[in-house]
Amino acid sequence: MSLLVTLLVLLATTALLAWGVAAWVLRRAEALLLVQMPNHRSSHDHPTPNGGGLGIVVAGSLAGIALVLLSGWMVGGLLLGLAAVLAAVGLRDDMAHLPARVRFGVQVVVCAGGLIVA
């Protein structure tokens, strides 16, 4: 199978997996403690499920591992590790609010690390 076909299959599989996991998380948001209650600063009036990005993280991580297997672990493994840190902070923020300073600080460090590694 050519590299282009492999990448297209990986892209399609990743998109379907991301959609499926996001749908699963959103259906179970209350049990997973991923429901945001409206407050005075909210733009919504009803409880809103969070955590849909988890599907993107799961699918993206699996796609990243597949690509790393094709190209090597040195850089890819470090980038996947940085992505995992970013995903963990996002999930933690979905479950219990994190201050913007913390989220922004982690994002800056992860992005800087990604630029250094790549």
HELIX and SHEET records of a PDB file:
HELIX    1   1 LEU A    3  ARG A   27  1                                  25    
HELIX    2   2 GLY A   53  SER A   71  1                                  19    
HELIX    3   3 TRP A   73  MET A   95  1                                  23    
HELIX    4   4 ALA A  100  VAL A  117  1                                  18    
SHEET    1   A 2 VAL A  35  GLN A  36  0                                        
SHEET    2   A 2 THR A  48  PRO A  49 -1                                        
END                                                                             
